[in-house]
């Protein structure tokens, strides 16, 4: 059975990671990286807690979604995940 994690009740499948290095009021808008799409197989799912493990050719991922949004997703399902990343501030160290 095929499922797309960015369709239907999983419209918020994109994962945006933000690194915070400066106070929010001093930051400029985040720079968005080009989204990356990967297909894989569900190896574990906990719909009540919102966790899903996906094995892709690039490696394995553990992702979190709003609790209950993974209802109907089962181990062995084929899924597609789209990831994006936003950087905020600078990661410079002194």
C-alpha contacts under 8 A as a table, 3 or more apart, distances in Angstrom:
res1	aa1	res2	aa2	distance
1	X	77	X	5.56
1	X	78	X	6.46
2	X	77	X	5.96
2	X	78	X	4.80
2	X	79	X	6.17
3	X	73	X	7.72
3	X	77	X	6.75
3	X	78	X	5.90
3	X	79	X	4.85
3	X	80	X	7.10
4	X	7	X	5.53
4	X	78	X	7.95
4	X	79	X	5.09
4	X	80	X	5.03
4	X	81	X	7.16
5	X	10	X	5.50
5	X	11	X	7.29
5	X	13	X	5.60
5	X	79	X	6.10
5	X	80	X	5.74
5	X	81	X	5.68
6	X	10	X	5.22
6	X	11	X	4.72
6	X	12	X	6.28
6	X	13	X	4.66
6	X	14	X	6.95
6	X	80	X	7.47
6	X	81	X	6.74
6	X	82	X	7.19
7	X	10	X	5.32
7	X	11	X	4.99
7	X	13	X	7.91
8	X	11	X	5.79
9	X	69	X	6.37
10	X	13	X	5.57
10	X	69	X	6.24
10	X	70	X	7.46
12	X	15	X	7.83
13	X	65	X	7.28
13	X	81	X	6.79
13	X	82	X	6.76
13	X	83	X	7.95
14	X	81	X	7.20
14	X	82	X	5.24
14	X	83	X	5.09
14	X	84	X	6.48
15	X	82	X	7.31
15	X	83	X	5.10
15	X	84	X	5.88
15	X	85	X	7.37
16	X	83	X	6.85
16	X	84	X	5.25
16	X	85	X	4.91
16	X	86	X	6.26
17	X	84	X	7.31
17	X	85	X	5.04
17	X	86	X	5.89
17	X	87	X	7.67
18	X	85	X	6.76
18	X	86	X	5.28
18	X	87	X	5.50
18	X	88	X	6.29
19	X	86	X	7.61
19	X	87	X	5.70
19	X	88	X	5.71
19	X	89	X	7.68
20	X	23	X	7.68
20	X	24	X	7.92
20	X	87	X	7.77
20	X	88	X	5.65
20	X	89	X	6.44
21	X	88	X	7.02
21	X	89	X	5.52
21	X	90	X	5.85
21	X	91	X	6.03
22	X	26	X	6.52
22	X	27	X	6.47
22	X	89	X	5.93
22	X	90	X	7.45
23	X	26	X	5.49
23	X	27	X	6.68
24	X	27	X	5.37
27	X	88	X	6.70
27	X	89	X	5.69
28	X	88	X	7.21
28	X	89	X	6.96
29	X	88	X	7.10
30	X	86	X	5.49
30	X	87	X	5.34
30	X	88	X	4.89
30	X	89	X	7.65
31	X	86	X	5.49
31	X	87	X	5.61
31	X	88	X	7.08
32	X	84	X	7.21
32	X	85	X	5.95
32	X	86	X	4.59
32	X	87	X	6.87
33	X	84	X	6.19
33	X	85	X	5.55
33	X	86	X	6.34
34	X	84	X	6.52
34	X	85	X	7.90
35	X	82	X	6.42
35	X	83	X	5.43
35	X	84	X	4.40
35	X	85	X	7.44
36	X	82	X	5.55
36	X	83	X	5.17
36	X	84	X	6.30
37	X	80	X	6.90
37	X	81	X	5.67
37	X	82	X	4.27
37	X	83	X	6.32
38	X	56	X	6.88
38	X	80	X	5.62
38	X	81	X	5.37
38	X	82	X	6.42
39	X	56	X	6.10
39	X	78	X	7.23
39	X	79	X	5.65
39	X	80	X	4.19
39	X	81	X	6.24
40	X	54	X	6.01
40	X	55	X	5.31
40	X	56	X	4.27
40	X	57	X	7.19
40	X	78	X	5.73
40	X	79	X	5.55
40	X	80	X	6.39
41	X	54	X	5.44
41	X	55	X	5.30
41	X	56	X	6.67
41	X	75	X	7.73
41	X	76	X	5.75
41	X	77	X	5.68
41	X	78	X	4.62
41	X	79	X	6.05
42	X	45	X	7.13
42	X	52	X	7.09
42	X	53	X	5.86
42	X	54	X	4.56
42	X	55	X	6.47
42	X	74	X	6.95
42	X	75	X	4.99
42	X	76	X	5.15
42	X	77	X	5.40
42	X	78	X	6.45
42	X	79	X	7.01
43	X	52	X	7.76
43	X	53	X	5.47
43	X	54	X	5.69
43	X	55	X	6.58
43	X	75	X	5.21
43	X	76	X	6.18
44	X	52	X	5.72
44	X	53	X	4.99
44	X	54	X	7.32
44	X	74	X	7.71
44	X	75	X	5.48
45	X	50	X	7.82
45	X	51	X	5.86
45	X	52	X	4.33
45	X	53	X	6.29
45	X	70	X	7.75
45	X	73	X	7.30
45	X	74	X	6.62
45	X	75	X	6.47
46	X	49	X	5.65
46	X	50	X	5.78
46	X	51	X	5.10
46	X	52	X	6.23
46	X	70	X	7.65
47	X	50	X	4.77
47	X	51	X	6.44
47	X	52	X	7.75
47	X	67	X	6.12
47	X	68	X	5.11
47	X	69	X	6.64
47	X	70	X	4.74
47	X	71	X	5.50
47	X	73	X	7.86
48	X	67	X	5.27
48	X	68	X	5.17
48	X	70	X	7.94
48	X	71	X	8.00
49	X	66	X	7.80
49	X	67	X	4.95
49	X	68	X	7.13
50	X	64	X	5.39
50	X	65	X	4.83
50	X	66	X	5.46
50	X	67	X	4.16
50	X	68	X	6.19
50	X	69	X	6.79
50	X	70	X	6.46
51	X	62	X	6.98
51	X	63	X	5.77
51	X	64	X	4.66
51	X	65	X	6.45
51	X	67	X	7.98
52	X	62	X	5.77
52	X	63	X	5.37
52	X	64	X	6.46
53	X	60	X	7.08
53	X	61	X	5.60
53	X	62	X	4.45
53	X	63	X	6.35
54	X	60	X	5.65
54	X	61	X	5.24
54	X	62	X	6.50
54	X	63	X	7.89
55	X	59	X	6.00
55	X	60	X	4.29
55	X	61	X	6.43
56	X	59	X	5.15
56	X	60	X	5.83
56	X	61	X	7.85
65	X	69	X	6.59
65	X	70	X	7.47
66	X	69	X	5.66
67	X	70	X	7.34
68	X	71	X	5.67
70	X	73	X	5.49
73	X	77	X	6.84
74	X	77	X	5.70
